[in-house]
Amino acid sequence: SSWLQAAVEGSYVPLYIKRGTLRAPSDGSPLILIGPGTGVAPLRSIIHDRGDASCRLYFGCRSREKDFYYGDEWAAMQQGGRLGALRVAFSRDQTKKVYVQHLIKEDAEEIARLLVEQDASCFISGSAKRMPTDVREALAAALVSTGTASTEEEAQKALRRLEQVGRFKIESWS
């Protein structure tokens, strides 16, 4: 961080360890994991703990060459059957920026099917700026575009119901 970078030797650096909120269900239901940037770290833990072909990971970063965290590991996990789908968005590798919410919209049918028919859990992890809101809107749009929900309001209500039963969680920080 810029604060830490500006600190001088001997500065007091407060450090807090806080238990995360994301826990994979033990029932083997599918997982939709969305973690741009460093948000992928808690999701990596979930995949290591319970990874199988029912795990679907959406990862986003600026550049494949500069910050595709754990790229080789994801490929090995897919080959080993510990990760089903891996969808990556590299926002600066082409003229038009691509983010994880764009991939979610592309995968609307699969997302809706997993959430509605297969009782998937969806976990979002990362920056608290725009990403959680944009991803939530993309998930709601997926439910509407597939006819799973008839309106944006109904889709948001469905996501709130999933939150209440622990199947939709957002862990974010600034």
N, CA and C atoms as an extended XYZ file, in Angstrom:
522
Properties=species:S:1:pos:R:3:atomname:S:1:resname:S:1:resid:I:1 pbc="F F F"
N         0.840       -1.180        0.000 N   SER     1
C         0.000        0.000        0.000 CA  SER     1
C         0.884        1.242        0.000 C   SER     1
N         0.328        2.357       -0.399 N   SER     2
C         1.100        3.607       -0.404 CA  SER     2
C         1.424        4.046        1.018 C   SER     2
N         0.519        3.766        1.963 N   TRP     3
C         0.774        4.127        3.360 CA  TRP     3
C         1.996        3.371        3.880 C   TRP     3
N         2.030        2.090        3.616 N   LEU     4
C         3.146        1.272        4.084 CA  LEU     4
C         4.435        1.666        3.372 C   LEU     4
N         4.337        1.974        2.104 N   GLN     5
C         5.506        2.374        1.333 CA  GLN     5
C         6.113        3.667        1.883 C   GLN     5
N         5.270        4.575        2.374 N   ALA     6
C         5.742        5.855        2.888 CA  ALA     6
C         6.239        5.764        4.333 C   ALA     6
N         5.967        4.681        5.014 N   ALA     7
C         6.372        4.530        6.416 CA  ALA     7
C         7.894        4.470        6.524 C   ALA     7
N         8.405        5.026        7.598 N   VAL     8
C         9.850        4.995        7.837 CA  VAL     8
C        10.177        3.831        8.774 C   VAL     8
N        11.414        3.409        8.737 N   GLU     9
C        11.834        2.304        9.588 CA  GLU     9
C        11.542        2.645       11.042 C   GLU     9
N        10.974        1.698       11.767 N   GLY    10
C        10.626        1.882       13.157 CA  GLY    10
C         9.193        2.360       13.365 C   GLY    10
N         8.480        2.629       12.286 N   SER    11
C         7.082        3.073       12.389 CA  SER    11
C         6.222        1.958       12.972 C   SER    11
N         5.198        2.375       13.695 N   TYR    12
C         4.222        1.425       14.217 CA  TYR    12
C         3.320        1.007       13.058 C   TYR    12
N         3.215       -0.283       12.828 N   VAL    13
C         2.363       -0.820       11.763 CA  VAL    13
C         1.327       -1.727       12.423 C   VAL    13
N         0.092       -1.232       12.537 N   PRO    14
C        -0.944       -2.072       13.163 CA  PRO    14
C        -1.273       -3.257       12.254 C   PRO    14
N        -1.410       -4.405       12.849 N   LEU    15
C        -1.718       -5.612       12.095 CA  LEU    15
C        -2.816       -6.367       12.824 C   LEU    15
N        -3.831       -6.742       12.102 N   TYR    16
C        -4.950       -7.477       12.681 CA  TYR    16
C        -5.205       -8.716       11.839 C   TYR    16
N        -5.393       -9.803       12.482 N   ILE    17
C        -5.755      -11.030       11.786 CA  ILE    17
C        -7.217      -11.284       12.082 C   ILE    17
N        -7.988      -11.372       11.043 N   LYS    18
C        -9.426      -11.544       11.185 CA  LYS    18
C        -9.847      -12.796       10.418 C   LYS    18
N       -10.590      -13.624       11.060 N   ARG    19
C       -11.054      -14.859       10.433 CA  ARG    19
C       -11.964      -14.518        9.259 C   ARG    19
N       -11.741      -15.143        8.137 N   GLY    20
C       -12.547      -14.904        6.952 CA  GLY    20
C       -13.969      -15.434        7.104 C   GLY    20
N       -14.836      -14.982        6.244 N   THR    21
C       -16.246      -15.371        6.321 CA  THR    21
C       -16.632      -16.429        5.300 C   THR    21
N       -15.735      -16.748        4.390 N   LEU    22
C       -16.083      -17.674        3.317 CA  LEU    22
C       -15.780      -19.113        3.706 C   LEU    22
N       -16.807      -19.929        3.727 N   ARG    23
C       -16.678      -21.355        4.029 CA  ARG    23
C       -17.439      -22.137        2.971 C   ARG    23
N       -16.768      -23.060        2.351 N   ALA    24
C       -17.430      -23.881        1.341 CA  ALA    24
C       -18.401      -24.830        2.019 C   ALA    24
N       -19.586      -24.989        1.440 N   PRO    25
C       -20.521      -25.955        2.007 CA  PRO    25
C       -19.949      -27.369        1.885 C   PRO    25
N       -20.267      -28.197        2.845 N   SER    26
C       -19.719      -29.557        2.852 CA  SER    26
C       -20.578      -30.535        2.054 C   SER    26
N       -21.674      -30.053        1.483 N   ASP    27
C       -22.581      -30.956        0.778 CA  ASP    27
C       -22.170      -31.265       -0.662 C   ASP    27
N       -21.047      -30.706       -1.119 N   GLY    28
C       -20.577      -30.996       -2.469 CA  GLY    28
C       -21.279      -30.201       -3.559 C   GLY    28
N       -22.122      -29.241       -3.179 N   SER    29
C       -22.805      -28.430       -4.182 CA  SER    29
C       -21.788      -27.574       -4.938 C   SER    29
N       -22.114      -27.186       -6.167 N   PRO    30
C       -21.169      -26.405       -6.973 CA  PRO    30
C       -20.817      -25.070       -6.327 C   PRO    30
N       -19.639      -24.570       -6.689 N   LEU    31
C       -19.170      -23.289       -6.197 CA  LEU    31
C       -18.881      -22.362       -7.365 C   LEU    31
N       -19.383      -21.136       -7.274 N   ILE    32
C       -19.045      -20.081       -8.221 CA  ILE    32
C       -18.199      -19.104       -7.420 C   ILE    32
N       -16.926      -19.011       -7.759 N   LEU    33
C       -15.974      -18.214       -6.999 CA  LEU    33
C       -15.499      -17.060       -7.873 C   LEU    33
N       -15.630      -15.839       -7.361 N   ILE    34
C       -15.307      -14.653       -8.146 CA  ILE    34
C       -14.312      -13.825       -7.352 C   ILE    34
N       -13.080      -13.759       -7.828 N   GLY    35
C       -12.046      -13.066       -7.086 CA  GLY    35
C       -11.042      -12.347       -7.944 C   GLY    35
N       -11.335      -11.108       -8.327 N   PRO    36
C       -10.348      -10.331       -9.067 CA  PRO    36
C        -9.154       -9.953       -8.199 C   PRO    36
N        -7.987       -9.873       -8.801 N   GLY    37
C        -6.780       -9.438       -8.107 CA  GLY    37
C        -6.471      -10.287       -6.890 C   GLY    37
N        -6.069       -9.632       -5.808 N   THR    38
C        -5.706      -10.354       -4.587 CA  THR    38
C        -6.910      -11.008       -3.927 C   THR    38
N        -8.117      -10.684       -4.401 N   GLY    39
C        -9.326      -11.325       -3.887 CA  GLY    39
C        -9.347      -12.814       -4.135 C   GLY    39
N        -8.471      -13.277       -5.019 N   VAL    40
C        -8.446      -14.702       -5.323 CA  VAL    40
C        -7.826      -15.526       -4.190 C   VAL    40
N        -7.088      -14.904       -3.283 N   ALA    41
C        -6.389      -15.658       -2.228 CA  ALA    41
C        -7.324      -16.486       -1.353 C   ALA    41
N        -8.413      -15.914       -0.796 N   PRO    42
C        -9.291      -16.758        0.013 CA  PRO    42
C        -9.979      -17.847       -0.819 C   PRO    42
N       -10.212      -17.557       -2.079 N   LEU    43
C       -10.857      -18.541       -2.947 CA  LEU    43
C        -9.899      -19.687       -3.263 C   LEU    43
N        -8.639      -19.357       -3.374 N   ARG    44
C        -7.612      -20.384       -3.576 CA  ARG    44
C        -7.631      -21.360       -2.410 C   ARG    44
N        -7.780      -20.826       -1.215 N   SER    45
C        -7.852      -21.667       -0.022 CA  SER    45
C        -9.045      -22.616       -0.102 C   SER    45
N       -10.185      -22.098       -0.532 N   ILE    46
C       -11.387      -22.934       -0.671 CA  ILE    46
C       -11.155      -24.036       -1.689 C   ILE    46
N       -10.545      -23.686       -2.812 N   ILE    47
C       -10.298      -24.685       -3.859 CA  ILE    47
C        -9.331      -25.746       -3.355 C   ILE    47
N        -8.297      -25.332       -2.620 N   HIS    48
C        -7.366      -26.319       -2.060 CA  HIS    48
C        -8.067      -27.233       -1.064 C   HIS    48
N        -8.986      -26.676       -0.304 N   ASP    49
C        -9.685      -27.443        0.717 CA  ASP    49
C       -10.711      -28.399        0.126 C   ASP    49
N       -11.514      -27.906       -0.828 N   ARG    50
C       -12.623      -28.694       -1.324 CA  ARG    50
C       -12.683      -28.760       -2.846 C   ARG    50
N       -11.600      -28.432       -3.488 N   GLY    51
C       -11.612      -28.341       -4.937 CA  GLY    51
C       -12.028      -29.613       -5.640 C   GLY    51
N       -12.897      -29.438       -6.638 N   ASP    52
C       -13.297      -30.520       -7.520 CA  ASP    52
C       -13.853      -29.893       -8.791 C   ASP    52
N       -14.322      -30.712       -9.678 N   ALA    53
C       -14.787      -30.213      -10.971 CA  ALA    53
C       -16.010      -29.311      -10.864 C   ALA    53
N       -16.657      -29.243       -9.697 N   SER    54
C       -17.829      -28.378       -9.550 CA  SER    54
C       -17.456      -26.944       -9.165 C   SER    54
N       -16.160      -26.675       -9.003 N   CYS    55
C       -15.704      -25.317       -8.690 CA  CYS    55
C       -15.502      -24.538       -9.982 C   CYS    55
N       -16.097      -23.368      -10.051 N   ARG    56
C       -15.992      -22.481      -11.208 CA  ARG    56
C       -15.367      -21.182      -10.704 C   ARG    56
N       -14.189      -20.827      -11.215 N   LEU    57
C       -13.462      -19.652      -10.755 CA  LEU    57
C       -13.444      -18.567      -11.827 C   LEU    57
N       -13.830      -17.364      -11.409 N   TYR    58
C       -13.704      -16.168      -12.237 CA  TYR    58
C       -12.603      -15.320      -11.616 C   TYR    58
N       -11.556      -15.083      -12.393 N   PHE    59
C       -10.428      -14.291      -11.909 CA  PHE    59
C       -10.178      -13.154      -12.874 C   PHE    59
N        -9.891      -11.985      -12.341 N   GLY    60
C        -9.582      -10.847      -13.195 CA  GLY    60
C        -8.357      -10.113      -12.698 C   GLY    60
N        -7.597       -9.605      -13.644 N   CYS    61
C        -6.443       -8.782      -13.323 CA  CYS    61
C        -6.134       -7.922      -14.547 C   CYS    61
N        -5.134       -7.098      -14.442 N   ARG    62
C        -4.829       -6.212      -15.563 CA  ARG    62
C        -4.169       -6.928      -16.724 C   ARG    62
N        -3.193       -7.771      -16.430 N   SER    63
C        -2.399       -8.351      -17.512 CA  SER    63
C        -2.013       -9.797      -17.218 C   SER    63
N        -2.150      -10.643      -18.219 N   ARG    64
C        -1.746      -12.041      -18.077 CA  ARG    64
C        -0.269      -12.132      -17.691 C   ARG    64
N         0.558      -11.312      -18.290 N   GLU    65
C         2.007      -11.389      -18.063 CA  GLU    65
C         2.439      -10.812      -16.717 C   GLU    65
N         1.714       -9.822      -16.198 N   LYS    66
C         2.169       -9.118      -15.000 CA  LYS    66
C         1.526       -9.587      -13.706 C   LYS    66
N         0.257       -9.968      -13.740 N   ASP    67
C        -0.398      -10.278      -12.465 CA  ASP    67
C        -1.472      -11.359      -12.552 C   ASP    67
N        -1.224      -12.379      -13.307 N   PHE    68
C        -2.124      -13.539      -13.359 CA  PHE    68
C        -1.720      -14.460      -12.218 C   PHE    68
N        -2.177      -14.098      -11.001 N   TYR    69
C        -1.794      -14.824       -9.802 CA  TYR    69
C        -2.180      -16.303       -9.894 C   TYR    69
N        -1.215      -17.157       -9.621 N   TYR    70
C        -1.406      -18.610       -9.561 CA  TYR    70
C        -1.822      -19.214      -10.902 C   TYR    70
N        -1.534      -18.536      -11.996 N   GLY    71
C        -1.948      -19.020      -13.317 CA  GLY    71
C        -1.553      -20.462      -13.595 C   GLY    71
N        -0.295      -20.805      -13.324 N   ASP    72
C         0.164      -22.182      -13.563 CA  ASP    72
C        -0.536      -23.160      -12.623 C   ASP    72
N        -0.769      -22.716      -11.409 N   GLU    73
C        -1.449      -23.572      -10.430 CA  GLU    73
C        -2.885      -23.855      -10.861 C   GLU    73
N        -3.580      -22.828      -11.368 N   TRP    74
C        -4.965      -23.035      -11.832 CA  TRP    74
C        -4.991      -24.056      -12.962 C   TRP    74
N        -4.052      -23.940      -13.898 N   ALA    75
C        -4.009      -24.883      -15.024 CA  ALA    75
C        -3.782      -26.306      -14.511 C   ALA    75
N        -2.870      -26.473      -13.566 N   ALA    76
C        -2.597      -27.806      -13.007 CA  ALA    76
C        -3.819      -28.342      -12.267 C   ALA    76
N        -4.512      -27.473      -11.551 N   MET    77
C        -5.706      -27.908      -10.814 CA  MET    77
C        -6.808      -28.329      -11.785 C   MET    77
N        -6.936      -27.626      -12.882 N   GLN    78
C        -7.935      -28.028      -13.884 CA  GLN    78
C        -7.583      -29.401      -14.447 C   GLN    78
N        -6.328      -29.591      -14.795 N   GLN    79
C        -5.897      -30.881      -15.337 CA  GLN    79
C        -6.097      -32.003      -14.331 C   GLN    79
N        -5.919      -31.697      -13.053 N   GLY    80
C        -6.072      -32.700      -12.004 CA  GLY    80
C        -7.503      -32.874      -11.519 C   GLY    80
N        -8.460      -32.157      -12.110 N   GLY    81
C        -9.861      -32.302      -11.734 CA  GLY    81
C       -10.247      -31.584      -10.452 C   GLY    81
N        -9.386      -30.671       -9.969 N   ARG    82
C        -9.689      -29.954       -8.729 CA  ARG    82
C       -10.282      -28.573       -8.980 C   ARG    82
N       -10.424      -28.232      -10.251 N   LEU    83
C       -11.041      -26.974      -10.654 CA  LEU    83
C       -11.745      -27.218      -11.977 C   LEU    83
N       -13.043      -26.940      -12.001 N   GLY    84
C       -13.810      -27.148      -13.227 CA  GLY    84
C       -13.502      -26.075      -14.242 C   GLY    84
N       -14.241      -24.996      -14.202 N   ALA    85
C       -14.061      -23.917      -15.167 CA  ALA    85
C       -13.169      -22.830      -14.580 C   ALA    85
N       -12.309      -22.300      -15.406 N   LEU    86
C       -11.489      -21.143      -15.060 CA  LEU    86
C       -11.752      -20.086      -16.114 C   LEU    86
N       -12.331      -18.978      -15.687 N   ARG    87
C       -12.639      -17.871      -16.594 CA  ARG    87
C       -11.816      -16.678      -16.151 C   ARG    87
N       -10.998      -16.149      -17.043 N   VAL    88
C       -10.113      -15.042      -16.685 CA  VAL    88
C       -10.381      -13.820      -17.554 C   VAL    88
N       -10.319      -12.661      -16.909 N   ALA    89
C       -10.493      -11.380      -17.585 CA  ALA    89
C        -9.224      -10.566      -17.373 C   ALA    89
N        -8.549      -10.257      -18.459 N   PHE    90
C        -7.354       -9.418      -18.392 CA  PHE    90
C        -7.755       -8.042      -18.925 C   PHE    90
N        -7.954       -7.103      -18.024 N   SER    91
C        -8.566       -5.834      -18.402 CA  SER    91
C        -7.704       -4.957      -19.299 C   SER    91
N        -6.392       -5.105      -19.273 N   ARG    92
C        -5.540       -4.208      -20.060 CA  ARG    92
C        -4.830       -4.904      -21.228 C   ARG    92
N        -5.150       -6.150      -21.493 N   ASP    93
C        -4.461       -6.868      -22.568 CA  ASP    93
C        -5.092       -6.656      -23.944 C   ASP    93
N        -6.123       -5.862      -24.036 N   GLN    94
C        -6.765       -5.556      -25.305 CA  GLN    94
C        -7.297       -4.126      -25.226 C   GLN    94
N        -7.757       -3.607      -26.347 N   THR    95
C        -8.214       -2.220      -26.394 CA  THR    95
C        -9.404       -1.988      -25.481 C   THR    95
N       -10.409       -2.847      -25.576 N   LYS    96
C       -11.608       -2.713      -24.750 CA  LYS    96
C       -11.402       -3.481      -23.443 C   LYS    96
N       -11.616       -2.804      -22.333 N   LYS    97
C       -11.405       -3.440      -21.029 CA  LYS    97
C       -12.428       -4.553      -20.801 C   LYS    97
N       -11.948       -5.655      -20.257 N   VAL    98
C       -12.789       -6.801      -19.927 CA  VAL    98
C       -12.618       -7.106      -18.447 C   VAL    98
N       -13.748       -7.187      -17.738 N   TYR    99
C       -13.735       -7.471      -16.305 CA  TYR    99
C       -14.530       -8.751      -16.036 C   TYR    99
N       -14.434       -9.269      -14.817 N   VAL   100
C       -15.132      -10.516      -14.491 CA  VAL   100
C       -16.635      -10.404      -14.716 C   VAL   100
N       -17.224       -9.232      -14.497 N   GLN   101
C       -18.668       -9.097      -14.699 CA  GLN   101
C       -19.057       -9.306      -16.165 C   GLN   101
N       -18.144       -8.989      -17.098 N   HIS   102
C       -18.419       -9.257      -18.506 CA  HIS   102
C       -18.480      -10.771      -18.759 C   HIS   102
N       -17.585      -11.509      -18.119 N   LEU   103
C       -17.577      -12.969      -18.275 CA  LEU   103
C       -18.832      -13.588      -17.669 C   LEU   103
N       -19.277      -13.029      -16.547 N   ILE   104
C       -20.494      -13.529      -15.902 CA  ILE   104
C       -21.686      -13.342      -16.832 C   ILE   104
N       -21.751      -12.198      -17.481 N   LYS   105
C       -22.836      -11.959      -18.442 CA  LYS   105
C       -22.765      -12.944      -19.608 C   LYS   105
N       -21.553      -13.226      -20.086 N   GLU   106
C       -21.382      -14.214      -21.158 CA  GLU   106
C       -21.849      -15.596      -20.714 C   GLU   106
N       -21.656      -15.920      -19.450 N   ASP   107
C       -21.977      -17.242      -18.910 CA  ASP   107
C       -23.328      -17.271      -18.194 C   ASP   107
N       -24.203      -16.350      -18.534 N   ALA   108
C       -25.481      -16.190      -17.825 CA  ALA   108
C       -26.258      -17.495      -17.702 C   ALA   108
N       -26.365      -18.258      -18.774 N   GLU   109
C       -27.120      -19.522      -18.748 CA  GLU   109
C       -26.557      -20.478      -17.703 C   GLU   109
N       -25.241      -20.648      -17.728 N   GLU   110
C       -24.592      -21.580      -16.793 CA  GLU   110
C       -24.707      -21.085      -15.351 C   GLU   110
N       -24.508      -19.798      -15.153 N   ILE   111
C       -24.606      -19.214      -13.800 CA  ILE   111
C       -26.016      -19.444      -13.238 C   ILE   111
N       -27.030      -19.107      -14.022 N   ALA   112
C       -28.418      -19.261      -13.562 CA  ALA   112
C       -28.725      -20.729      -13.283 C   ALA   112
N       -28.271      -21.613      -14.166 N   ARG   113
C       -28.519      -23.046      -13.971 CA  ARG   113
C       -27.880      -23.536      -12.676 C   ARG   113
N       -26.648      -23.132      -12.427 N   LEU   114
C       -25.965      -23.565      -11.211 CA  LEU   114
C       -26.654      -23.036       -9.959 C   LEU   114
N       -27.019      -21.757       -9.964 N   LEU   115
C       -27.642      -21.165       -8.781 CA  LEU   115
C       -29.039      -21.723       -8.513 C   LEU   115
N       -29.815      -21.910       -9.561 N   VAL   116
C       -31.218      -22.285       -9.383 CA  VAL   116
C       -31.422      -23.791       -9.345 C   VAL   116
N       -30.823      -24.502      -10.282 N   GLU   117
C       -31.075      -25.942      -10.392 CA  GLU   117
C       -30.130      -26.792       -9.551 C   GLU   117
N       -28.924      -26.296       -9.299 N   GLN   118
C       -27.940      -27.126       -8.600 CA  GLN   118
C       -27.549      -26.580       -7.232 C   GLN   118
N       -28.262      -25.576       -6.743 N   ASP   119
C       -28.014      -25.010       -5.417 CA  ASP   119
C       -26.561      -24.609       -5.192 C   ASP   119
N       -25.943      -24.003       -6.214 N   ALA   120
C       -24.554      -23.550       -6.087 CA  ALA   120
C       -24.456      -22.427       -5.069 C   ALA   120
N       -23.282      -22.310       -4.495 N   SER   121
C       -22.954      -21.165       -3.650 CA  SER   121
C       -22.087      -20.232       -4.482 C   SER   121
N       -22.217      -18.942       -4.237 N   CYS   122
C       -21.450      -17.940       -4.970 CA  CYS   122
C       -20.730      -17.056       -3.965 C   CYS   122
N       -19.401      -17.016       -4.077 N   PHE   123
C       -18.585      -16.212       -3.185 CA  PHE   123
C       -17.813      -15.184       -4.001 C   PHE   123
N       -17.844      -13.940       -3.543 N   ILE   124
C       -17.126      -12.842       -4.186 CA  ILE   124
C       -16.100      -12.334       -3.189 C   ILE   124
N       -14.881      -12.137       -3.655 N   SER   125
C       -13.816      -11.699       -2.768 CA  SER   125
C       -12.929      -10.697       -3.492 C   SER   125
N       -12.645       -9.568       -2.834 N   GLY   126
C       -11.741       -8.589       -3.442 CA  GLY   126
C       -12.019       -7.178       -2.999 C   GLY   126
N       -11.575       -6.241       -3.799 N   SER   127
C       -11.678       -4.812       -3.510 CA  SER   127
C       -13.112       -4.384       -3.267 C   SER   127
N       -13.281       -3.518       -2.276 N   ALA   128
C       -14.625       -3.045       -1.917 CA  ALA   128
C       -15.064       -1.851       -2.753 C   ALA   128
N       -14.280       -1.442       -3.717 N   LYS   129
C       -14.655       -0.267       -4.512 CA  LYS   129
C       -15.892       -0.585       -5.351 C   LYS   129
N       -15.769       -0.726       -6.631 N   ARG   130
C       -16.924       -0.963       -7.508 CA  ARG   130
C       -17.189       -2.452       -7.754 C   ARG   130
N       -16.175       -3.264       -7.617 N   MET   131
C       -16.280       -4.658       -8.026 CA  MET   131
C       -17.459       -5.413       -7.407 C   MET   131
N       -17.659       -5.418       -6.102 N   PRO   132
C       -18.776       -6.216       -5.571 CA  PRO   132
C       -20.134       -5.784       -6.131 C   PRO   132
N       -20.345       -4.482       -6.256 N   THR   133
C       -21.615       -3.983       -6.804 CA  THR   133
C       -21.761       -4.374       -8.262 C   THR   133
N       -20.695       -4.198       -9.046 N   ASP   134
C       -20.752       -4.541      -10.470 CA  ASP   134
C       -20.985       -6.033      -10.684 C   ASP   134
N       -20.335       -6.856       -9.875 N   VAL   135
C       -20.506       -8.312      -10.005 CA  VAL   135
C       -21.921       -8.714       -9.577 C   VAL   135
N       -22.395       -8.137       -8.500 N   ARG   136
C       -23.764       -8.438       -8.050 CA  ARG   136
C       -24.772       -8.064       -9.137 C   ARG   136
N       -24.592       -6.915       -9.760 N   GLU   137
C       -25.476       -6.494      -10.855 CA  GLU   137
C       -25.392       -7.455      -12.034 C   GLU   137
N       -24.187       -7.944      -12.338 N   ALA   138
C       -24.020       -8.904      -13.429 CA  ALA   138
C       -24.724      -10.222      -13.113 C   ALA   138
N       -24.654      -10.661      -11.864 N   LEU   139
C       -25.349      -11.889      -11.464 CA  LEU   139
C       -26.863      -11.701      -11.578 C   LEU   139
N       -27.361      -10.555      -11.129 N   ALA   140
C       -28.791      -10.272      -11.244 CA  ALA   140
C       -29.203      -10.224      -12.715 C   ALA   140
N       -28.376       -9.591      -13.544 N   ALA   141
C       -28.672       -9.522      -14.981 CA  ALA   141
C       -28.701      -10.919      -15.598 C   ALA   141
N       -27.833      -11.800      -15.119 N   ALA   142
C       -27.831      -13.180      -15.621 CA  ALA   142
C       -29.150      -13.873      -15.286 C   ALA   142
N       -29.662      -13.642      -14.090 N   LEU   143
C       -30.939      -14.249      -13.696 CA  LEU   143
C       -32.089      -13.697      -14.535 C   LEU   143
N       -32.045      -12.404      -14.851 N   VAL   144
C       -33.106      -11.797      -15.658 CA  VAL   144
C       -33.010      -12.248      -17.113 C   VAL   144
N       -31.799      -12.223      -17.677 N   SER   145
C       -31.637      -12.544      -19.101 CA  SER   145
C       -31.996      -13.990      -19.420 C   SER   145
N       -31.921      -14.857      -18.432 N   THR   146
C       -32.258      -16.268      -18.652 CA  THR   146
C       -33.703      -16.593      -18.299 C   THR   146
N       -34.432      -15.580      -17.809 N   GLY   147
C       -35.825      -15.813      -17.433 CA  GLY   147
C       -35.995      -16.409      -16.050 C   GLY   147
N       -34.901      -16.573      -15.334 N   THR   148
C       -34.965      -17.106      -13.974 CA  THR   148
C       -35.666      -16.115      -13.054 C   THR   148
N       -35.452      -14.827      -13.321 N   ALA   149
C       -36.147      -13.744      -12.619 CA  ALA   149
C       -36.736      -12.837      -13.696 C   ALA   149
N       -37.898      -12.293      -13.424 N   SER   150
C       -38.546      -11.473      -14.457 CA  SER   150
C       -38.103      -10.014      -14.423 C   SER   150
N       -37.595       -9.547      -13.293 N   THR   151
C       -37.148       -8.155      -13.179 CA  THR   151
C       -35.847       -8.096      -12.396 C   THR   151
N       -35.171       -6.963      -12.509 N   GLU   152
C       -33.951       -6.726      -11.724 CA  GLU   152
C       -34.261       -6.808      -10.234 C   GLU   152
N       -35.381       -6.244       -9.838 N   GLU   153
C       -35.786       -6.266       -8.421 CA  GLU   153
C       -35.981       -7.703       -7.937 C   GLU   153
N       -36.629       -8.515       -8.743 N   GLU   154
C       -36.840       -9.922       -8.383 CA  GLU   154
C       -35.501      -10.667       -8.303 C   GLU   154
N       -34.586      -10.345       -9.213 N   ALA   155
C       -33.265      -10.983       -9.203 CA  ALA   155
C       -32.485      -10.591       -7.949 C   ALA   155
N       -32.547       -9.320       -7.576 N   GLN   156
C       -31.854       -8.875       -6.363 CA  GLN   156
C       -32.461       -9.534       -5.128 C   GLN   156
N       -33.762       -9.722       -5.135 N   LYS   157
C       -34.442      -10.397       -4.033 CA  LYS   157
C       -33.956      -11.853       -3.935 C   LYS   157
N       -33.782      -12.499       -5.084 N   ALA   158
C       -33.286      -13.878       -5.102 CA  ALA   158
C       -31.869      -13.938       -4.536 C   ALA   158
N       -31.024      -12.962       -4.882 N   LEU   159
C       -29.666      -12.932       -4.339 CA  LEU   159
C       -29.684      -12.691       -2.831 C   LEU   159
N       -30.591      -11.850       -2.362 N   ARG   160
C       -30.714      -11.632       -0.906 CA  ARG   160
C       -31.141      -12.913       -0.196 C   ARG   160
N       -32.036      -13.690       -0.819 N   ARG   161
C       -32.439      -14.972       -0.221 CA  ARG   161
C       -31.242      -15.919       -0.143 C   ARG   161
N       -30.427      -15.936       -1.189 N   LEU   162
C       -29.227      -16.771       -1.167 CA  LEU   162
C       -28.272      -16.307       -0.057 C   LEU   162
N       -28.174      -14.995        0.153 N   GLU   163
C       -27.351      -14.461        1.247 CA  GLU   163
C       -27.851      -14.955        2.595 C   GLU   163
N       -29.148      -14.924        2.784 N   GLN   164
C       -29.740      -15.319        4.058 CA  GLN   164
C       -29.456      -16.767        4.410 C   GLN   164
N       -29.348      -17.626        3.411 N   VAL   165
C       -29.069      -19.043        3.680 CA  VAL   165
C       -27.583      -19.381        3.541 C   VAL   165
N       -26.737      -18.339        3.365 N   GLY   166
C       -25.294      -18.557        3.313 CA  GLY   166
C       -24.759      -19.043        1.988 C   GLY   166
N       -25.549      -18.947        0.933 N   ARG   167
C       -25.097      -19.416       -0.380 CA  ARG   167
C       -24.583      -18.283       -1.268 C   ARG   167
N       -24.646      -17.056       -0.794 N   PHE   168
C       -24.097      -15.917       -1.515 CA  PHE   168
C       -23.410      -15.025       -0.493 C   PHE   168
N       -22.091      -14.880       -0.646 N   LYS   169
C       -21.316      -14.107        0.321 CA  LYS   169
C       -20.324      -13.204       -0.404 C   LYS   169
N       -20.157      -12.034        0.162 N   ILE   170
C       -19.171      -11.084       -0.357 CA  ILE   170
C       -18.192      -10.766        0.769 C   ILE   170
N       -16.931      -10.996        0.508 N   GLU   171
C       -15.884      -10.629        1.457 CA  GLU   171
C       -14.995       -9.612        0.737 C   GLU   171
N       -15.103       -8.350        1.155 N   SER   172
C       -14.351       -7.310        0.449 CA  SER   172
C       -13.668       -6.376        1.428 C   SER   172
N       -12.722       -5.645        0.925 N   TRP   173
C       -11.928       -4.739        1.753 CA  TRP   173
C       -11.484       -3.561        0.901 C   TRP   173
N       -11.093       -2.483        1.583 N   SER   174
C       -10.636       -1.289        0.856 CA  SER   174
C        -9.204       -0.961        1.213 C   SER   174
